[in-house]
Amino acid sequence: MELKELKLAKTSIKSETATKSITFDKMAEIIEKNGKKGAVFYLDRDNQEKDIKKLEAFFKKKKRAVLVRELHFTMDSKDYIYEVHIL
């Protein structure tokens, strides 16, 4: 499986700065540091759904529980981010 980079969500709706990205391996490092607490990541809506599925598969192979939700922050259906919990 190709290790991808995913775009992190912006910290503000009005932010025009380029979004930062994070690799699956970097996410795994953060989770390992947190131990049983796991981690929560907020990902940009520009990430493709197939890449989110690859992320889920990557961590499930590492025996981690993964929960992915869409968080809508306005009434507009296009205004959302992905919330990813990995334990």
Phi and psi restraints in degrees (range 20) as a CNS / XPLOR table:
assign (resid 1 and name C) (resid 2 and name N)
       (resid 2 and name CA) (resid 2 and name C) 1.0 -71.9 20.0 2
assign (resid 2 and name N) (resid 2 and name CA)
       (resid 2 and name C) (resid 3 and name N) 1.0 130.5 20.0 2
assign (resid 2 and name C) (resid 3 and name N)
       (resid 3 and name CA) (resid 3 and name C) 1.0 -81.4 20.0 2
assign (resid 3 and name N) (resid 3 and name CA)
       (resid 3 and name C) (resid 4 and name N) 1.0 121.2 20.0 2
assign (resid 3 and name C) (resid 4 and name N)
       (resid 4 and name CA) (resid 4 and name C) 1.0 -101.6 20.0 2
assign (resid 4 and name N) (resid 4 and name CA)
       (resid 4 and name C) (resid 5 and name N) 1.0 165.6 20.0 2
assign (resid 4 and name C) (resid 5 and name N)
       (resid 5 and name CA) (resid 5 and name C) 1.0 -106.7 20.0 2
assign (resid 5 and name N) (resid 5 and name CA)
       (resid 5 and name C) (resid 6 and name N) 1.0 137.8 20.0 2
assign (resid 5 and name C) (resid 6 and name N)
       (resid 6 and name CA) (resid 6 and name C) 1.0 -113.9 20.0 2
assign (resid 6 and name N) (resid 6 and name CA)
       (resid 6 and name C) (resid 7 and name N) 1.0 146.6 20.0 2
assign (resid 6 and name C) (resid 7 and name N)
       (resid 7 and name CA) (resid 7 and name C) 1.0 -80.9 20.0 2
assign (resid 7 and name N) (resid 7 and name CA)
       (resid 7 and name C) (resid 8 and name N) 1.0 132.2 20.0 2
assign (resid 7 and name C) (resid 8 and name N)
       (resid 8 and name CA) (resid 8 and name C) 1.0 -79.4 20.0 2
assign (resid 8 and name N) (resid 8 and name CA)
       (resid 8 and name C) (resid 9 and name N) 1.0 152.9 20.0 2
assign (resid 8 and name C) (resid 9 and name N)
       (resid 9 and name CA) (resid 9 and name C) 1.0 -68.9 20.0 2
assign (resid 9 and name N) (resid 9 and name CA)
       (resid 9 and name C) (resid 10 and name N) 1.0 151.7 20.0 2
assign (resid 9 and name C) (resid 10 and name N)
       (resid 10 and name CA) (resid 10 and name C) 1.0 -68.6 20.0 2
assign (resid 10 and name N) (resid 10 and name CA)
       (resid 10 and name C) (resid 11 and name N) 1.0 154.7 20.0 2
assign (resid 10 and name C) (resid 11 and name N)
       (resid 11 and name CA) (resid 11 and name C) 1.0 -85.8 20.0 2
assign (resid 11 and name N) (resid 11 and name CA)
       (resid 11 and name C) (resid 12 and name N) 1.0 -9.4 20.0 2
assign (resid 11 and name C) (resid 12 and name N)
       (resid 12 and name CA) (resid 12 and name C) 1.0 -147.1 20.0 2
assign (resid 12 and name N) (resid 12 and name CA)
       (resid 12 and name C) (resid 13 and name N) 1.0 144.8 20.0 2
assign (resid 12 and name C) (resid 13 and name N)
       (resid 13 and name CA) (resid 13 and name C) 1.0 -60.9 20.0 2
assign (resid 13 and name N) (resid 13 and name CA)
       (resid 13 and name C) (resid 14 and name N) 1.0 -38.4 20.0 2
assign (resid 13 and name C) (resid 14 and name N)
       (resid 14 and name CA) (resid 14 and name C) 1.0 -85.6 20.0 2
assign (resid 14 and name N) (resid 14 and name CA)
       (resid 14 and name C) (resid 15 and name N) 1.0 -2.4 20.0 2
assign (resid 14 and name C) (resid 15 and name N)
       (resid 15 and name CA) (resid 15 and name C) 1.0 -63.4 20.0 2
assign (resid 15 and name N) (resid 15 and name CA)
       (resid 15 and name C) (resid 16 and name N) 1.0 130.1 20.0 2
assign (resid 15 and name C) (resid 16 and name N)
       (resid 16 and name CA) (resid 16 and name C) 1.0 -110.0 20.0 2
assign (resid 16 and name N) (resid 16 and name CA)
       (resid 16 and name C) (resid 17 and name N) 1.0 3.8 20.0 2
assign (resid 16 and name C) (resid 17 and name N)
       (resid 17 and name CA) (resid 17 and name C) 1.0 -70.9 20.0 2
assign (resid 17 and name N) (resid 17 and name CA)
       (resid 17 and name C) (resid 18 and name N) 1.0 155.1 20.0 2
assign (resid 17 and name C) (resid 18 and name N)
       (resid 18 and name CA) (resid 18 and name C) 1.0 -63.1 20.0 2
assign (resid 18 and name N) (resid 18 and name CA)
       (resid 18 and name C) (resid 19 and name N) 1.0 141.3 20.0 2
assign (resid 18 and name C) (resid 19 and name N)
       (resid 19 and name CA) (resid 19 and name C) 1.0 -75.8 20.0 2
assign (resid 19 and name N) (resid 19 and name CA)
       (resid 19 and name C) (resid 20 and name N) 1.0 147.6 20.0 2
assign (resid 19 and name C) (resid 20 and name N)
       (resid 20 and name CA) (resid 20 and name C) 1.0 -86.4 20.0 2
assign (resid 20 and name N) (resid 20 and name CA)
       (resid 20 and name C) (resid 21 and name N) 1.0 159.1 20.0 2
assign (resid 20 and name C) (resid 21 and name N)
       (resid 21 and name CA) (resid 21 and name C) 1.0 -124.1 20.0 2
assign (resid 21 and name N) (resid 21 and name CA)
       (resid 21 and name C) (resid 22 and name N) 1.0 161.9 20.0 2
assign (resid 21 and name C) (resid 22 and name N)
       (resid 22 and name CA) (resid 22 and name C) 1.0 -142.0 20.0 2
assign (resid 22 and name N) (resid 22 and name CA)
       (resid 22 and name C) (resid 23 and name N) 1.0 142.1 20.0 2
assign (resid 22 and name C) (resid 23 and name N)
       (resid 23 and name CA) (resid 23 and name C) 1.0 -90.6 20.0 2
assign (resid 23 and name N) (resid 23 and name CA)
       (resid 23 and name C) (resid 24 and name N) 1.0 162.0 20.0 2
assign (resid 23 and name C) (resid 24 and name N)
       (resid 24 and name CA) (resid 24 and name C) 1.0 -59.3 20.0 2
assign (resid 24 and name N) (resid 24 and name CA)
       (resid 24 and name C) (resid 25 and name N) 1.0 -40.7 20.0 2
assign (resid 24 and name C) (resid 25 and name N)
       (resid 25 and name CA) (resid 25 and name C) 1.0 -64.2 20.0 2
assign (resid 25 and name N) (resid 25 and name CA)
       (resid 25 and name C) (resid 26 and name N) 1.0 -40.1 20.0 2
assign (resid 25 and name C) (resid 26 and name N)
       (resid 26 and name CA) (resid 26 and name C) 1.0 -65.9 20.0 2
assign (resid 26 and name N) (resid 26 and name CA)
       (resid 26 and name C) (resid 27 and name N) 1.0 -38.9 20.0 2
assign (resid 26 and name C) (resid 27 and name N)
       (resid 27 and name CA) (resid 27 and name C) 1.0 -61.7 20.0 2
assign (resid 27 and name N) (resid 27 and name CA)
       (resid 27 and name C) (resid 28 and name N) 1.0 -42.4 20.0 2
assign (resid 27 and name C) (resid 28 and name N)
       (resid 28 and name CA) (resid 28 and name C) 1.0 -62.3 20.0 2
assign (resid 28 and name N) (resid 28 and name CA)
       (resid 28 and name C) (resid 29 and name N) 1.0 -39.5 20.0 2
assign (resid 28 and name C) (resid 29 and name N)
       (resid 29 and name CA) (resid 29 and name C) 1.0 -60.5 20.0 2
assign (resid 29 and name N) (resid 29 and name CA)
       (resid 29 and name C) (resid 30 and name N) 1.0 -45.6 20.0 2
assign (resid 29 and name C) (resid 30 and name N)
       (resid 30 and name CA) (resid 30 and name C) 1.0 -61.9 20.0 2
assign (resid 30 and name N) (resid 30 and name CA)
       (resid 30 and name C) (resid 31 and name N) 1.0 -42.6 20.0 2
assign (resid 30 and name C) (resid 31 and name N)
       (resid 31 and name CA) (resid 31 and name C) 1.0 -66.0 20.0 2
assign (resid 31 and name N) (resid 31 and name CA)
       (resid 31 and name C) (resid 32 and name N) 1.0 -41.4 20.0 2
assign (resid 31 and name C) (resid 32 and name N)
       (resid 32 and name CA) (resid 32 and name C) 1.0 -62.7 20.0 2
assign (resid 32 and name N) (resid 32 and name CA)
       (resid 32 and name C) (resid 33 and name N) 1.0 -37.9 20.0 2
assign (resid 32 and name C) (resid 33 and name N)
       (resid 33 and name CA) (resid 33 and name C) 1.0 -64.4 20.0 2
assign (resid 33 and name N) (resid 33 and name CA)
       (resid 33 and name C) (resid 34 and name N) 1.0 -34.4 20.0 2
assign (resid 33 and name C) (resid 34 and name N)
       (resid 34 and name CA) (resid 34 and name C) 1.0 -81.2 20.0 2
assign (resid 34 and name N) (resid 34 and name CA)
       (resid 34 and name C) (resid 35 and name N) 1.0 -13.4 20.0 2
assign (resid 34 and name C) (resid 35 and name N)
       (resid 35 and name CA) (resid 35 and name C) 1.0 65.8 20.0 2
assign (resid 35 and name N) (resid 35 and name CA)
       (resid 35 and name C) (resid 36 and name N) 1.0 -132.7 20.0 2
assign (resid 35 and name C) (resid 36 and name N)
       (resid 36 and name CA) (resid 36 and name C) 1.0 -69.0 20.0 2
assign (resid 36 and name N) (resid 36 and name CA)
       (resid 36 and name C) (resid 37 and name N) 1.0 -17.2 20.0 2
assign (resid 36 and name C) (resid 37 and name N)
       (resid 37 and name CA) (resid 37 and name C) 1.0 -68.0 20.0 2
assign (resid 37 and name N) (resid 37 and name CA)
       (resid 37 and name C) (resid 38 and name N) 1.0 -27.8 20.0 2
assign (resid 37 and name C) (resid 38 and name N)
       (resid 38 and name CA) (resid 38 and name C) 1.0 69.2 20.0 2
assign (resid 38 and name N) (resid 38 and name CA)
       (resid 38 and name C) (resid 39 and name N) 1.0 -150.2 20.0 2
assign (resid 38 and name C) (resid 39 and name N)
       (resid 39 and name CA) (resid 39 and name C) 1.0 -160.0 20.0 2
assign (resid 39 and name N) (resid 39 and name CA)
       (resid 39 and name C) (resid 40 and name N) 1.0 159.9 20.0 2
assign (resid 39 and name C) (resid 40 and name N)
       (resid 40 and name CA) (resid 40 and name C) 1.0 -120.9 20.0 2
assign (resid 40 and name N) (resid 40 and name CA)
       (resid 40 and name C) (resid 41 and name N) 1.0 130.7 20.0 2
assign (resid 40 and name C) (resid 41 and name N)
       (resid 41 and name CA) (resid 41 and name C) 1.0 -121.4 20.0 2
assign (resid 41 and name N) (resid 41 and name CA)
       (resid 41 and name C) (resid 42 and name N) 1.0 141.6 20.0 2
assign (resid 41 and name C) (resid 42 and name N)
       (resid 42 and name CA) (resid 42 and name C) 1.0 -112.0 20.0 2
assign (resid 42 and name N) (resid 42 and name CA)
       (resid 42 and name C) (resid 43 and name N) 1.0 118.4 20.0 2
assign (resid 42 and name C) (resid 43 and name N)
       (resid 43 and name CA) (resid 43 and name C) 1.0 -112.1 20.0 2
assign (resid 43 and name N) (resid 43 and name CA)
       (resid 43 and name C) (resid 44 and name N) 1.0 147.5 20.0 2
assign (resid 43 and name C) (resid 44 and name N)
       (resid 44 and name CA) (resid 44 and name C) 1.0 -67.6 20.0 2
assign (resid 44 and name N) (resid 44 and name CA)
       (resid 44 and name C) (resid 45 and name N) 1.0 150.1 20.0 2
assign (resid 44 and name C) (resid 45 and name N)
       (resid 45 and name CA) (resid 45 and name C) 1.0 -69.7 20.0 2
assign (resid 45 and name N) (resid 45 and name CA)
       (resid 45 and name C) (resid 46 and name N) 1.0 -13.8 20.0 2
assign (resid 45 and name C) (resid 46 and name N)
       (resid 46 and name CA) (resid 46 and name C) 1.0 -72.3 20.0 2
assign (resid 46 and name N) (resid 46 and name CA)
       (resid 46 and name C) (resid 47 and name N) 1.0 -12.5 20.0 2
assign (resid 46 and name C) (resid 47 and name N)
       (resid 47 and name CA) (resid 47 and name C) 1.0 -68.1 20.0 2
assign (resid 47 and name N) (resid 47 and name CA)
       (resid 47 and name C) (resid 48 and name N) 1.0 139.4 20.0 2
assign (resid 47 and name C) (resid 48 and name N)
       (resid 48 and name CA) (resid 48 and name C) 1.0 -76.9 20.0 2
assign (resid 48 and name N) (resid 48 and name CA)
       (resid 48 and name C) (resid 49 and name N) 1.0 146.3 20.0 2
assign (resid 48 and name C) (resid 49 and name N)
       (resid 49 and name CA) (resid 49 and name C) 1.0 -60.1 20.0 2
assign (resid 49 and name N) (resid 49 and name CA)
       (resid 49 and name C) (resid 50 and name N) 1.0 -34.6 20.0 2
assign (resid 49 and name C) (resid 50 and name N)
       (resid 50 and name CA) (resid 50 and name C) 1.0 -64.8 20.0 2
assign (resid 50 and name N) (resid 50 and name CA)
       (resid 50 and name C) (resid 51 and name N) 1.0 -31.8 20.0 2
assign (resid 50 and name C) (resid 51 and name N)
       (resid 51 and name CA) (resid 51 and name C) 1.0 -72.4 20.0 2
assign (resid 51 and name N) (resid 51 and name CA)
       (resid 51 and name C) (resid 52 and name N) 1.0 -34.6 20.0 2
assign (resid 51 and name C) (resid 52 and name N)
       (resid 52 and name CA) (resid 52 and name C) 1.0 -65.0 20.0 2
assign (resid 52 and name N) (resid 52 and name CA)
       (resid 52 and name C) (resid 53 and name N) 1.0 -39.3 20.0 2
assign (resid 52 and name C) (resid 53 and name N)
       (resid 53 and name CA) (resid 53 and name C) 1.0 -65.3 20.0 2
assign (resid 53 and name N) (resid 53 and name CA)
       (resid 53 and name C) (resid 54 and name N) 1.0 -37.9 20.0 2
assign (resid 53 and name C) (resid 54 and name N)
       (resid 54 and name CA) (resid 54 and name C) 1.0 -63.8 20.0 2
assign (resid 54 and name N) (resid 54 and name CA)
       (resid 54 and name C) (resid 55 and name N) 1.0 -39.0 20.0 2
assign (resid 54 and name C) (resid 55 and name N)
       (resid 55 and name CA) (resid 55 and name C) 1.0 -61.3 20.0 2
assign (resid 55 and name N) (resid 55 and name CA)
       (resid 55 and name C) (resid 56 and name N) 1.0 -46.0 20.0 2
assign (resid 55 and name C) (resid 56 and name N)
       (resid 56 and name CA) (resid 56 and name C) 1.0 -59.0 20.0 2
assign (resid 56 and name N) (resid 56 and name CA)
       (resid 56 and name C) (resid 57 and name N) 1.0 -47.1 20.0 2
assign (resid 56 and name C) (resid 57 and name N)
       (resid 57 and name CA) (resid 57 and name C) 1.0 -63.7 20.0 2
assign (resid 57 and name N) (resid 57 and name CA)
       (resid 57 and name C) (resid 58 and name N) 1.0 -39.9 20.0 2
assign (resid 57 and name C) (resid 58 and name N)
       (resid 58 and name CA) (resid 58 and name C) 1.0 -57.4 20.0 2
assign (resid 58 and name N) (resid 58 and name CA)
       (resid 58 and name C) (resid 59 and name N) 1.0 -48.1 20.0 2
assign (resid 58 and name C) (resid 59 and name N)
       (resid 59 and name CA) (resid 59 and name C) 1.0 -79.6 20.0 2
assign (resid 59 and name N) (resid 59 and name CA)
       (resid 59 and name C) (resid 60 and name N) 1.0 -27.3 20.0 2
assign (resid 59 and name C) (resid 60 and name N)
       (resid 60 and name CA) (resid 60 and name C) 1.0 -67.3 20.0 2
assign (resid 60 and name N) (resid 60 and name CA)
       (resid 60 and name C) (resid 61 and name N) 1.0 -32.9 20.0 2
assign (resid 60 and name C) (resid 61 and name N)
       (resid 61 and name CA) (resid 61 and name C) 1.0 -66.4 20.0 2
assign (resid 61 and name N) (resid 61 and name CA)
       (resid 61 and name C) (resid 62 and name N) 1.0 -26.3 20.0 2
assign (resid 61 and name C) (resid 62 and name N)
       (resid 62 and name CA) (resid 62 and name C) 1.0 -90.0 20.0 2
assign (resid 62 and name N) (resid 62 and name CA)
       (resid 62 and name C) (resid 63 and name N) 1.0 13.4 20.0 2
assign (resid 62 and name C) (resid 63 and name N)
       (resid 63 and name CA) (resid 63 and name C) 1.0 62.3 20.0 2
assign (resid 63 and name N) (resid 63 and name CA)
       (resid 63 and name C) (resid 64 and name N) 1.0 39.9 20.0 2
assign (resid 63 and name C) (resid 64 and name N)
       (resid 64 and name CA) (resid 64 and name C) 1.0 -111.0 20.0 2
assign (resid 64 and name N) (resid 64 and name CA)
       (resid 64 and name C) (resid 65 and name N) 1.0 143.9 20.0 2
assign (resid 64 and name C) (resid 65 and name N)
       (resid 65 and name CA) (resid 65 and name C) 1.0 -83.1 20.0 2
assign (resid 65 and name N) (resid 65 and name CA)
       (resid 65 and name C) (resid 66 and name N) 1.0 136.4 20.0 2
assign (resid 65 and name C) (resid 66 and name N)
       (resid 66 and name CA) (resid 66 and name C) 1.0 -129.5 20.0 2
assign (resid 66 and name N) (resid 66 and name CA)
       (resid 66 and name C) (resid 67 and name N) 1.0 131.5 20.0 2
assign (resid 66 and name C) (resid 67 and name N)
       (resid 67 and name CA) (resid 67 and name C) 1.0 -126.8 20.0 2
assign (resid 67 and name N) (resid 67 and name CA)
       (resid 67 and name C) (resid 68 and name N) 1.0 124.2 20.0 2
assign (resid 67 and name C) (resid 68 and name N)
       (resid 68 and name CA) (resid 68 and name C) 1.0 -118.8 20.0 2
assign (resid 68 and name N) (resid 68 and name CA)
       (resid 68 and name C) (resid 69 and name N) 1.0 128.6 20.0 2
assign (resid 68 and name C) (resid 69 and name N)
       (resid 69 and name CA) (resid 69 and name C) 1.0 -133.2 20.0 2
assign (resid 69 and name N) (resid 69 and name CA)
       (resid 69 and name C) (resid 70 and name N) 1.0 154.4 20.0 2
assign (resid 69 and name C) (resid 70 and name N)
       (resid 70 and name CA) (resid 70 and name C) 1.0 -94.9 20.0 2
assign (resid 70 and name N) (resid 70 and name CA)
       (resid 70 and name C) (resid 71 and name N) 1.0 127.4 20.0 2
assign (resid 70 and name C) (resid 71 and name N)
       (resid 71 and name CA) (resid 71 and name C) 1.0 -105.1 20.0 2
assign (resid 71 and name N) (resid 71 and name CA)
       (resid 71 and name C) (resid 72 and name N) 1.0 116.6 20.0 2
assign (resid 71 and name C) (resid 72 and name N)
       (resid 72 and name CA) (resid 72 and name C) 1.0 -93.3 20.0 2
assign (resid 72 and name N) (resid 72 and name CA)
       (resid 72 and name C) (resid 73 and name N) 1.0 127.0 20.0 2
assign (resid 72 and name C) (resid 73 and name N)
       (resid 73 and name CA) (resid 73 and name C) 1.0 -109.1 20.0 2
assign (resid 73 and name N) (resid 73 and name CA)
       (resid 73 and name C) (resid 74 and name N) 1.0 0.6 20.0 2
assign (resid 73 and name C) (resid 74 and name N)
       (resid 74 and name CA) (resid 74 and name C) 1.0 -143.6 20.0 2
assign (resid 74 and name N) (resid 74 and name CA)
       (resid 74 and name C) (resid 75 and name N) 1.0 178.1 20.0 2
assign (resid 74 and name C) (resid 75 and name N)
       (resid 75 and name CA) (resid 75 and name C) 1.0 -76.2 20.0 2
assign (resid 75 and name N) (resid 75 and name CA)
       (resid 75 and name C) (resid 76 and name N) 1.0 -14.8 20.0 2
assign (resid 75 and name C) (resid 76 and name N)
       (resid 76 and name CA) (resid 76 and name C) 1.0 -73.2 20.0 2
assign (resid 76 and name N) (resid 76 and name CA)
       (resid 76 and name C) (resid 77 and name N) 1.0 130.9 20.0 2
assign (resid 76 and name C) (resid 77 and name N)
       (resid 77 and name CA) (resid 77 and name C) 1.0 -66.2 20.0 2
assign (resid 77 and name N) (resid 77 and name CA)
       (resid 77 and name C) (resid 78 and name N) 1.0 -18.2 20.0 2
assign (resid 77 and name C) (resid 78 and name N)
       (resid 78 and name CA) (resid 78 and name C) 1.0 -89.1 20.0 2
assign (resid 78 and name N) (resid 78 and name CA)
       (resid 78 and name C) (resid 79 and name N) 1.0 -4.9 20.0 2
assign (resid 78 and name C) (resid 79 and name N)
       (resid 79 and name CA) (resid 79 and name C) 1.0 -97.7 20.0 2
assign (resid 79 and name N) (resid 79 and name CA)
       (resid 79 and name C) (resid 80 and name N) 1.0 86.3 20.0 2
assign (resid 79 and name C) (resid 80 and name N)
       (resid 80 and name CA) (resid 80 and name C) 1.0 -148.6 20.0 2
assign (resid 80 and name N) (resid 80 and name CA)
       (resid 80 and name C) (resid 81 and name N) 1.0 163.8 20.0 2
assign (resid 80 and name C) (resid 81 and name N)
       (resid 81 and name CA) (resid 81 and name C) 1.0 -134.0 20.0 2
assign (resid 81 and name N) (resid 81 and name CA)
       (resid 81 and name C) (resid 82 and name N) 1.0 165.2 20.0 2
assign (resid 81 and name C) (resid 82 and name N)
       (resid 82 and name CA) (resid 82 and name C) 1.0 -94.6 20.0 2
assign (resid 82 and name N) (resid 82 and name CA)
       (resid 82 and name C) (resid 83 and name N) 1.0 132.4 20.0 2
assign (resid 82 and name C) (resid 83 and name N)
       (resid 83 and name CA) (resid 83 and name C) 1.0 -107.6 20.0 2
assign (resid 83 and name N) (resid 83 and name CA)
       (resid 83 and name C) (resid 84 and name N) 1.0 120.9 20.0 2
assign (resid 83 and name C) (resid 84 and name N)
       (resid 84 and name CA) (resid 84 and name C) 1.0 -119.1 20.0 2
assign (resid 84 and name N) (resid 84 and name CA)
       (resid 84 and name C) (resid 85 and name N) 1.0 115.9 20.0 2
assign (resid 84 and name C) (resid 85 and name N)
       (resid 85 and name CA) (resid 85 and name C) 1.0 -101.0 20.0 2
assign (resid 85 and name N) (resid 85 and name CA)
       (resid 85 and name C) (resid 86 and name N) 1.0 128.5 20.0 2
assign (resid 85 and name C) (resid 86 and name N)
       (resid 86 and name CA) (resid 86 and name C) 1.0 -127.5 20.0 2
assign (resid 86 and name N) (resid 86 and name CA)
       (resid 86 and name C) (resid 87 and name N) 1.0 120.2 20.0 2
